[in-house]
Amino acid sequence: MERSFNSDTRKHLLQHHPKTMKGGWHAARFIISVEFAQQFAFIGLSSNLITYLTNELQETLIEATKNINTWVFVSSVFPLLGAFIADSYIDRFKTVTISSFIYLLGMIFMTLSVSILKHDKLFFVALYVFSVGDGGIKSCVQPFAADQFDEEKEEQREAKSSFFNYWYLVVVLANSSAVFFIVYVQDNIGWTVGLGLPVGVWTVAIAVFLIGTKRYKRENPKGSPFTTIAQVLVAASLKWRLKHLPTHDTSLCYYGLDDDHHPLPTLEHTHHLKFLNKAMMIDENDASSKSRNPWRLCSVTQVEEVKLVLRLIPIWLCCVMFFVVQSQLVTFFPKQGSTMRRHIGSKFEIPPASLLGFVGIVMLCEIPVYDRVFVPVARKFTKHHSGITLLQKIGVGLFLSILNMIVSALVEAKRVGVAKQHNLIDDPNSILPISIWWLLPQYILSGTSDVFTIIGLQELFYDQMPEGLRSLGAAAFVTLYGVGSFFSNAIIVIMVAITSRIGEKWFGNNLNKAHLDYFYWLLAGLSVFNLCVYLWIAKGFVYKKVLNPNSVS
């Protein structure tokens, strides 16, 4: 049997429990509980972490921002490890289960570090233990839920298309609950209760997840997919002297056979990245050999799956800038809000970090409209089952992120102008006579751009990745958050170094003198350049297409 990501049929991979209805929404709803609790805990911490670091641990704004961006970046590396373990050695169900208990352990230690033990170092240790568990969950929980839908059945294929929209709807609901409720508790009651509540929610979620065990479709790990990638690259290198096949000639291509010598389901042969095609060409050595050497001859599907991975890399790189913009939601946006008038009525004062909840509210409103109104209407014109292609969907979000930075720059200039007008420019602790609701448009734009780019990326990295690499695809998506934070950090460091030399430092503890508007304009300019590159790459992107085995000669 061929060693390929798709070489085993699903009927050999799925573990069946005959007395229980398996898969579909019957199973996915139990898995969704994990995602809700994970997002509730993670956002409840990350959205207000800068407040804890600056107010409780007395860190400077720049130091706290660097610590948060570093933590987010490191946290984005662990999903890659979790994905590799799940795809190669243990299945996604076991990875999610083990990671859930590590996640719980980190949350318990974090709560103890702000209450009974009161230890700063323990807080940071717990923060990174928390990240280890988070990595295993984020890389596997969504692919595991999507695996519950059978792509071979038309009704379940359509259900899977809507699944990604409603999955993110649950994410948004969890995020909104966290930033409105948990952040308020942290700011007004205390961090012990604010971190303790997610521990309880997470414990319930683990129980619900385990209750649904017998309903789940579970795929066995297929061994390291990196071996197949290496085989294709080595085989193509060994045959570098072979001439390329004519465009429509596939007579010398090896398609692979299953145990009964029937053609395997195969991906359509493409003519991009032609240097890899030589790995599937049968030369004289292959024809005369009694057995196939997997390091000299690979199947069409193996080669095409490696092409899928390589084609997604430029798309991934083009989306880093989008996440640089989104990283401002948990760093500079809340600090701007802390300098503005936040009262609602005579007594209630909204926490600055809670404005992040409006990103969720926007998405809660827009996702159903997108799924139930926009997609059916667009489908009539484009004849595409999703209304617009995934790359078009992502591109719309990239454009909106540019508008977001333009609006943010204008609002920040307005805020600083108010500080100058009232002679408060030198008082970093004063509350300026300008409403925090001036920041609302940039949060709305953030939410709208998420509807397009983030949901589009999640579906792209599931749909276009080889089956054996789907956990890695989810991890690749998650790493964008961390890489975006890392590059945001790098841009800040570079601009601090440059602006310090010319006398007008862009960043400092006094936001009224920090020139954040210049920083936002810089991000807008970089995003424009990035969008142009993305459009050029997307124009030549080729989506995967699975052929019927009977069509293979």
C-alpha positions as CSV (number, residue, x, y, z in Angstrom):
1,M,0.0,0.0,0.0
2,E,1.3,3.4,-0.8
3,R,2.6,5.6,2.0
4,S,0.7,8.7,1.3
5,F,-1.4,11.1,3.3
6,N,-4.5,9.7,1.6
7,S,-3.3,6.2,1.1
8,D,-5.7,4.5,3.5
9,T,-9.4,4.8,3.0
10,R,-11.5,6.3,5.7
11,K,-13.3,3.1,6.5
12,H,-10.0,1.6,7.7
13,L,-9.1,4.7,9.7
14,L,-12.4,5.3,11.6
15,Q,-12.9,3.6,14.9
16,H,-16.6,2.6,15.1
17,H,-18.9,2.1,18.1
18,P,-22.0,0.4,16.5
19,K,-24.5,1.3,19.2
20,T,-24.0,5.0,19.0
21,M,-24.7,7.4,16.2
22,K,-21.3,8.7,15.2
23,G,-20.1,11.9,13.6
24,G,-22.0,15.0,12.3
25,W,-23.4,17.6,14.6
26,H,-24.3,14.8,17.1
27,A,-20.6,14.6,17.9
28,A,-19.4,18.2,17.0
29,R,-21.6,19.8,19.7
30,F,-19.6,18.1,22.4
31,I,-16.3,19.2,20.9
32,I,-17.5,22.8,20.6
33,S,-17.8,22.9,24.4
34,V,-14.0,22.6,24.6
35,E,-13.5,25.5,22.1
36,F,-15.9,27.7,24.0
37,A,-14.2,27.2,27.4
38,Q,-10.7,27.4,25.9
39,Q,-11.5,30.8,24.3
40,F,-13.3,32.0,27.4
41,A,-10.3,31.3,29.5
42,F,-7.6,32.5,27.0
43,I,-9.3,35.7,26.1
44,G,-10.3,36.4,29.7
45,L,-6.6,36.4,30.5
46,S,-4.9,37.8,27.3
47,S,-7.3,40.8,26.8
48,N,-6.6,42.2,30.2
49,L,-3.1,40.9,30.8
50,I,-1.5,44.3,30.0
51,T,-3.6,45.8,32.9
52,Y,-2.3,43.1,35.3
53,L,1.4,43.6,34.2
54,T,1.3,47.4,34.4
55,N,-0.9,47.8,37.5
56,E,-0.2,44.8,39.7
57,L,3.4,43.9,38.7
58,Q,4.3,47.6,38.0
59,E,5.9,46.9,34.6
60,T,6.3,49.8,32.1
61,L,4.1,50.0,29.1
62,I,6.9,49.0,26.7
63,E,8.1,46.2,29.0
64,A,4.5,44.8,29.4
65,T,3.8,45.0,25.7
66,K,7.0,43.1,24.9
67,N,6.2,40.4,27.5
68,I,2.7,40.0,26.0
69,N,3.9,39.8,22.4
70,T,6.7,37.3,23.4
71,W,4.2,35.1,25.3
72,V,1.7,35.2,22.3
73,F,4.6,34.3,20.0
74,V,5.9,31.4,22.1
75,S,2.3,30.2,22.6
76,S,1.9,30.0,18.8
77,V,4.9,27.6,18.6
78,F,3.3,24.9,20.8
79,P,0.4,24.2,18.3
80,L,3.0,23.1,15.8
81,L,4.3,20.5,18.3
82,G,0.8,19.4,19.2
83,A,-0.1,19.0,15.5
84,F,3.0,16.9,14.8
85,I,2.3,14.6,17.8
86,A,-1.4,14.2,16.8
87,D,-0.8,13.5,13.1
88,S,2.2,11.2,13.7
89,Y,1.9,9.3,16.9
90,I,-1.4,9.8,18.8
91,D,-4.8,10.8,17.4
92,R,-6.4,14.2,17.8
93,F,-8.8,13.0,20.5
94,K,-6.0,11.9,22.8
95,T,-4.0,15.1,22.1
96,V,-7.0,17.3,23.0
97,T,-7.7,15.2,26.2
98,I,-4.1,15.3,27.5
99,S,-3.7,19.0,26.5
100,S,-6.9,19.8,28.4
101,F,-5.5,18.6,31.7
102,I,-2.2,20.5,31.1
103,Y,-4.3,23.6,30.4
104,L,-6.2,23.1,33.6
105,L,-3.0,22.7,35.6
106,G,-1.7,26.0,34.2
107,M,-4.9,27.8,35.1
108,I,-4.8,26.5,38.7
109,F,-1.2,27.5,39.2
110,M,-2.0,31.0,37.7
111,T,-4.9,31.5,40.1
112,L,-2.7,30.4,43.1
113,S,0.1,32.8,42.0
114,V,-2.3,35.9,42.3
115,S,-4.0,34.7,45.5
116,I,-2.5,32.4,48.1
117,L,1.1,32.2,47.0
118,K,1.4,35.8,45.5
119,H,4.5,35.0,43.5
120,D,5.5,36.8,40.3
121,K,7.7,34.0,38.9
122,L,5.1,31.4,39.5
123,F,2.7,33.5,37.5
124,F,5.0,33.5,34.5
125,V,5.7,29.8,34.8
126,A,2.0,29.1,35.0
127,L,1.5,31.3,32.0
128,Y,3.7,29.2,29.8
129,V,2.4,25.8,31.2
130,F,-1.0,27.2,30.2
131,S,0.4,27.8,26.7
132,V,1.6,24.2,26.4
133,G,-1.9,22.9,26.9
134,D,-3.3,25.6,24.7
135,G,-1.0,24.5,21.9
136,G,-2.3,20.9,21.9
137,I,-6.0,22.1,22.0
138,K,-5.8,24.8,19.3
139,S,-4.0,22.5,16.8
140,C,-6.4,19.6,17.1
141,V,-9.8,20.6,18.4
142,Q,-11.1,22.3,15.2
143,P,-9.8,19.6,12.8
144,F,-11.2,16.9,15.1
145,A,-14.6,18.6,15.0
146,A,-14.5,19.0,11.2
147,D,-13.5,15.3,10.9
148,Q,-17.0,14.5,12.2
149,F,-18.5,15.5,8.8
150,D,-18.2,13.0,5.9
151,E,-17.0,14.8,2.8
152,E,-18.3,12.0,0.6
153,K,-21.9,12.8,1.5
154,E,-23.4,15.9,-0.1
155,E,-25.5,17.0,2.9
156,Q,-22.6,16.7,5.2
157,R,-20.3,18.5,2.8
158,E,-22.7,21.5,2.9
159,A,-22.9,21.2,6.7
160,K,-19.1,21.4,6.9
161,S,-19.1,24.6,4.9
162,S,-21.5,26.2,7.4
163,F,-19.6,24.5,10.3
164,F,-16.6,26.9,10.0
165,N,-18.9,29.9,10.2
166,Y,-20.8,28.6,13.3
167,W,-17.6,27.3,14.9
168,Y,-16.2,30.9,14.8
169,L,-19.6,32.1,16.0
170,V,-19.1,30.1,19.2
171,V,-15.5,31.5,19.4
172,V,-16.9,35.0,19.2
173,L,-19.6,34.2,21.8
174,A,-16.9,33.0,24.2
175,N,-14.6,36.0,23.5
176,S,-17.5,38.4,24.1
177,S,-18.5,36.8,27.3
178,A,-14.9,36.9,28.6
179,V,-14.2,40.5,27.8
180,F,-17.5,41.8,29.2
181,F,-17.8,39.5,32.3
182,I,-14.3,38.2,33.2
183,V,-12.5,41.5,32.6
184,Y,-15.1,43.4,34.7
185,V,-14.6,40.9,37.5
186,Q,-10.8,41.2,37.3
187,D,-11.0,45.1,37.4
188,N,-13.7,45.4,40.0
189,I,-13.7,42.3,42.2
190,G,-10.1,40.9,41.9
191,W,-7.8,38.7,39.9
192,T,-8.3,35.7,42.2
193,V,-12.0,35.5,41.2
194,G,-11.3,36.7,37.7
195,L,-8.9,33.8,37.1
196,G,-10.8,31.3,39.2
197,L,-14.0,31.4,37.3
198,P,-12.5,30.2,34.0
199,V,-11.1,27.2,36.0
200,G,-14.6,26.1,36.8
201,V,-15.9,26.7,33.3
202,W,-12.9,24.7,31.9
203,T,-13.6,21.8,34.3
204,V,-17.2,21.5,33.1
205,A,-16.1,21.6,29.5
206,I,-13.6,18.7,30.0
207,A,-16.5,16.6,31.5
208,V,-18.8,17.4,28.6
209,F,-16.1,16.6,26.0
210,L,-15.4,13.2,27.7
211,I,-19.2,12.4,27.9
212,G,-19.3,12.5,24.1
213,T,-16.4,10.1,23.6
214,K,-18.5,7.2,22.0
215,R,-20.0,9.6,19.5
216,Y,-16.7,10.7,17.9
217,K,-15.2,9.5,14.6
218,R,-11.5,9.0,15.3
219,E,-8.8,8.7,12.7
220,N,-5.6,6.8,13.6
221,P,-2.3,8.6,13.1
222,K,-0.8,7.8,9.7
223,G,2.9,8.2,10.7
224,S,5.0,11.2,10.1
225,P,3.7,13.1,7.0
226,F,7.1,14.8,6.8
227,T,8.5,11.5,5.6
228,T,6.4,11.7,2.5
229,I,7.4,15.3,1.9
230,A,11.1,14.2,2.2
231,Q,10.5,11.3,-0.2
232,V,9.0,13.6,-2.9
233,L,11.8,16.1,-2.6
234,V,14.5,13.4,-2.7
235,A,12.9,11.5,-5.7
236,A,12.5,14.8,-7.6
237,S,16.2,15.6,-6.9
238,L,17.4,12.1,-8.0
239,K,15.6,12.5,-11.4
240,W,16.6,16.1,-12.0
241,R,18.0,15.1,-15.5
242,L,14.6,13.7,-16.7
243,K,12.8,15.9,-19.2
244,H,9.4,17.3,-18.2
245,L,6.4,15.5,-19.6
246,P,4.2,17.2,-22.2
247,T,1.4,19.2,-20.6
248,H,-1.3,16.6,-21.1
249,D,0.8,13.4,-21.1
250,T,0.3,11.4,-17.9
251,S,1.2,8.0,-19.3
252,L,4.5,7.7,-17.4
253,C,3.0,9.0,-14.1
254,Y,2.6,6.6,-11.2
255,Y,-0.8,6.8,-9.5
256,G,-0.5,4.1,-6.9
257,L,-2.6,1.1,-6.0
258,D,-4.4,-0.1,-2.9
259,D,-4.0,-3.6,-1.4
260,D,-6.5,-5.0,-4.0
261,H,-4.5,-3.3,-6.8
262,H,-7.3,-0.8,-7.5
263,P,-6.4,2.8,-8.3
264,L,-6.4,5.1,-5.2
265,P,-8.4,8.3,-5.1
266,T,-6.0,10.8,-6.5
267,L,-5.6,14.6,-6.6
268,E,-5.7,16.1,-10.1
269,H,-2.3,16.5,-11.7
270,T,-1.2,20.2,-11.9
271,H,1.5,21.8,-13.8
272,H,2.7,24.3,-11.2
273,L,6.0,23.6,-9.4
274,K,7.0,21.4,-12.3
275,F,10.3,20.3,-10.7
276,L,8.4,18.1,-8.3
277,N,6.6,16.3,-11.1
278,K,9.7,14.2,-11.8
279,A,9.2,12.4,-8.5
280,M,6.1,10.6,-10.0
281,M,7.6,9.9,-13.4
282,I,8.5,6.2,-14.1
283,D,12.0,6.0,-15.5
284,E,14.0,2.9,-16.7
285,N,15.2,2.1,-13.1
286,D,11.6,2.2,-11.8
287,A,10.3,0.1,-14.6
288,S,12.9,-2.6,-14.2
289,S,12.7,-2.8,-10.4
290,K,10.6,-5.6,-8.9
291,S,9.4,-3.4,-6.0
292,R,8.9,0.4,-5.8
293,N,11.5,2.4,-4.0
294,P,9.5,5.1,-2.2
295,W,12.6,7.4,-2.3
296,R,12.8,7.2,-6.1
297,L,9.1,7.0,-7.2
298,C,6.2,8.7,-5.5
299,S,2.5,8.7,-6.5
300,V,0.7,11.6,-8.2
301,T,-1.2,12.2,-5.0
302,Q,2.0,12.4,-2.9
303,V,3.5,14.9,-5.2
304,E,0.3,17.0,-5.4
305,E,0.0,17.0,-1.6
306,V,3.5,18.4,-1.3
307,K,2.5,21.1,-3.8
308,L,-0.5,21.9,-1.7
309,V,1.7,22.6,1.3
310,L,4.1,24.7,-0.7
311,R,1.3,26.7,-2.3
312,L,-0.1,27.7,1.1
313,I,3.2,29.1,2.4
314,P,3.0,32.4,0.4
315,I,-0.6,32.8,1.5
316,W,0.4,32.3,5.1
317,L,3.2,34.9,4.8
318,C,0.9,37.5,3.2
319,C,-1.5,37.2,6.2
320,V,1.2,38.0,8.9
321,M,0.6,41.7,8.4
322,F,-3.1,41.3,9.1
323,F,-2.3,39.8,12.5
324,V,0.2,42.6,13.2
325,V,-2.8,44.9,12.9
326,Q,-5.0,42.7,15.0
327,S,-2.4,42.4,17.8
328,Q,-3.1,46.1,18.6
329,L,-6.4,45.0,20.1
330,V,-4.8,43.7,23.2
331,T,-1.9,46.1,23.5
332,F,-2.3,49.8,22.5
333,F,-6.1,49.9,22.0
334,P,-6.9,49.2,25.7
335,K,-4.2,51.6,26.9
336,Q,-5.7,54.4,24.7
337,G,-9.1,53.6,26.2
338,S,-7.7,53.9,29.8
339,T,-6.9,57.6,29.1
340,M,-10.5,58.4,27.9
341,R,-13.8,59.0,29.7
342,R,-15.4,55.6,30.3
343,H,-18.5,56.3,32.3
344,I,-21.9,54.9,31.3
345,G,-24.4,56.7,33.5
346,S,-23.4,58.1,36.9
347,K,-21.9,55.0,38.5
348,F,-20.8,52.3,35.9
349,E,-17.4,52.7,34.3
350,I,-16.6,50.3,31.4
351,P,-13.1,48.6,31.6
352,P,-11.0,49.6,28.6
353,A,-10.3,45.9,27.7
354,S,-14.1,45.3,27.5
355,L,-14.3,47.2,24.3
356,L,-12.9,44.1,22.7
357,G,-16.3,42.6,23.3
358,F,-17.7,44.8,20.5
359,V,-15.5,42.9,18.1
360,G,-17.5,39.8,19.1
361,I,-20.9,41.6,19.0
362,V,-20.1,42.7,15.4
363,M,-19.2,39.2,14.4
364,L,-22.3,37.7,16.2
365,C,-24.4,39.9,14.0
366,E,-22.5,39.6,10.8
367,I,-21.7,35.8,10.6
368,P,-25.4,34.7,10.3
369,V,-26.1,37.5,7.8
370,Y,-23.0,36.4,5.8
371,D,-24.0,32.7,5.9
372,R,-27.8,33.1,5.4
373,V,-28.0,36.2,3.1
374,F,-24.7,37.0,1.4
375,V,-23.6,33.5,0.5
376,P,-27.0,32.5,-1.2
377,V,-27.1,35.8,-3.1
378,A,-23.5,35.6,-4.2
379,R,-23.9,32.0,-5.2
380,K,-26.5,33.0,-7.8
381,F,-24.0,35.2,-9.5
382,T,-20.7,33.3,-9.1
383,K,-22.1,29.7,-9.1
384,H,-19.6,29.0,-6.4
385,H,-20.9,26.8,-3.5
386,S,-19.5,29.3,-0.9
387,G,-20.6,32.5,-2.8
388,I,-17.0,33.7,-3.1
389,T,-13.7,31.8,-3.1
390,L,-11.8,31.4,0.1
391,L,-9.0,33.7,-1.2
392,Q,-11.5,36.4,-2.2
393,K,-12.9,36.2,1.3
394,I,-9.5,36.6,2.9
395,G,-8.6,39.5,0.6
396,V,-11.7,41.4,1.7
397,G,-10.5,41.2,5.3
398,L,-7.0,42.3,4.4
399,F,-8.5,45.4,2.7
400,L,-10.6,46.2,5.8
401,S,-7.6,45.9,8.1
402,I,-6.1,48.8,6.1
403,L,-9.2,50.9,6.7
404,N,-8.9,49.9,10.4
405,M,-5.4,51.4,10.7
406,I,-6.4,54.6,8.9
407,V,-9.4,55.1,11.2
408,S,-7.2,54.3,14.3
409,A,-4.6,56.9,13.2
410,L,-7.3,59.6,12.8
411,V,-8.9,58.8,16.1
412,E,-5.6,58.8,18.0
413,A,-4.7,62.2,16.4
414,K,-8.1,63.4,17.7
415,R,-7.3,62.1,21.2
416,V,-3.9,63.7,21.4
417,G,-5.5,66.9,20.0
418,V,-7.9,67.0,23.0
419,A,-5.0,66.5,25.4
420,K,-3.2,69.5,23.9
421,Q,-6.4,71.6,23.9
422,H,-6.9,71.0,27.6
423,N,-3.1,71.3,28.5
424,L,-3.0,67.7,29.6
425,I,-0.3,66.6,27.2
426,D,2.3,66.2,30.1
427,D,-0.1,64.4,32.5
428,P,-0.1,60.7,31.5
429,N,-2.5,59.7,34.3
430,S,-5.2,62.2,33.6
431,I,-8.5,61.2,32.1
432,L,-9.1,63.2,28.9
433,P,-12.5,64.8,28.2
434,I,-13.1,62.6,25.2
435,S,-15.4,59.5,25.2
436,I,-14.0,56.0,24.8
437,W,-16.7,55.4,22.2
438,W,-14.4,57.3,19.7
439,L,-12.5,54.0,19.6
440,L,-15.6,52.0,18.6
441,P,-15.2,52.3,14.8
442,Q,-11.8,50.6,14.9
443,Y,-13.2,47.7,17.0
444,I,-16.1,47.3,14.5
445,L,-13.6,47.2,11.6
446,S,-11.6,44.6,13.4
447,G,-14.6,42.4,13.9
448,T,-15.7,42.8,10.3
449,S,-12.3,42.0,8.9
450,D,-12.2,38.9,11.2
451,V,-15.4,37.6,9.6
452,F,-13.7,37.5,6.3
453,T,-10.0,36.8,6.9
454,I,-9.9,34.6,10.0
455,I,-12.8,32.4,9.0
456,G,-11.5,32.2,5.5
457,L,-8.0,31.2,6.7
458,Q,-9.4,28.5,9.0
459,E,-11.3,26.9,6.2
460,L,-8.5,27.3,3.7
461,F,-5.9,25.6,6.0
462,Y,-8.3,22.8,6.6
463,D,-9.7,22.3,3.1
464,Q,-6.5,22.7,1.2
465,M,-4.1,20.8,3.5
466,P,-3.6,17.0,2.9
467,E,-5.7,15.0,5.3
468,G,-2.7,13.8,7.2
469,L,-1.5,17.3,7.8
470,R,-4.8,19.0,8.8
471,S,-3.7,19.4,12.5
472,L,-0.6,21.0,11.2
473,G,-2.8,23.3,9.0
474,A,-4.8,24.4,12.1
475,A,-1.5,25.0,13.9
476,A,-0.1,27.0,11.0
477,F,-3.2,29.2,11.2
478,V,-2.8,29.6,15.0
479,T,0.9,30.6,14.6
480,L,-0.1,33.6,12.7
481,Y,-1.3,35.2,15.9
482,G,2.1,34.7,17.5
483,V,4.1,35.7,14.4
484,G,2.0,38.8,14.1
485,S,2.7,39.7,17.7
486,F,6.4,39.1,17.1
487,F,6.6,41.3,14.1
488,S,4.6,44.0,15.9
489,N,7.2,43.8,18.6
490,A,10.0,44.0,16.0
491,I,8.4,47.1,14.4
492,I,8.1,48.8,17.8
493,V,11.7,48.0,18.7
494,I,13.0,49.3,15.3
495,M,10.9,52.5,15.5
496,V,12.0,53.2,19.1
497,A,15.6,52.9,18.0
498,I,15.0,55.2,15.0
499,T,12.8,57.8,16.6
500,S,15.1,58.0,19.7
501,R,17.9,59.3,17.5
502,I,15.8,62.1,16.0
503,G,14.4,63.3,19.3
504,E,10.7,62.5,18.9
505,K,10.2,59.1,20.5
506,W,7.1,57.3,19.2
507,F,6.6,55.2,22.3
508,G,6.7,55.9,26.0
509,N,4.8,55.7,29.2
510,N,3.0,58.9,28.3
511,L,0.7,58.0,25.5
512,N,-0.1,61.7,24.9
513,K,3.5,62.1,23.6
514,A,3.9,58.6,22.1
515,H,2.8,59.3,18.4
516,L,0.7,56.2,18.1
517,D,-1.0,57.8,15.2
518,Y,2.3,57.7,13.3
519,F,2.7,54.0,14.2
520,Y,-0.8,53.3,12.9
521,W,-0.1,55.1,9.6
522,L,3.0,53.0,9.2
523,L,1.0,49.8,9.7
524,A,-1.5,51.1,7.1
525,G,1.2,51.6,4.6
526,L,2.8,48.2,5.2
527,S,-0.7,46.6,4.9
528,V,-1.3,48.3,1.5
529,F,2.0,46.9,0.2
530,N,1.1,43.5,1.7
531,L,-2.3,43.4,0.0
532,C,-0.8,44.1,-3.4
533,V,1.6,41.1,-3.0
534,Y,-1.3,39.0,-1.8
535,L,-3.4,39.8,-4.9
536,W,-0.5,38.8,-7.1
537,I,0.0,35.5,-5.4
538,A,-3.8,34.7,-5.1
539,K,-4.2,35.2,-8.8
540,G,-2.0,32.2,-9.6
541,F,-3.3,30.0,-6.7
542,V,-4.6,26.5,-7.8
543,Y,-7.2,24.8,-5.5
544,K,-7.0,21.1,-5.0
545,K,-9.3,18.7,-6.9
546,V,-9.9,15.0,-6.1
547,L,-10.4,12.7,-9.1
548,N,-12.5,9.6,-9.1
549,P,-10.3,6.5,-9.0
550,N,-12.2,5.2,-12.1
551,S,-10.9,8.1,-14.1
552,V,-7.3,7.1,-13.5
553,S,-5.8,5.2,-16.4
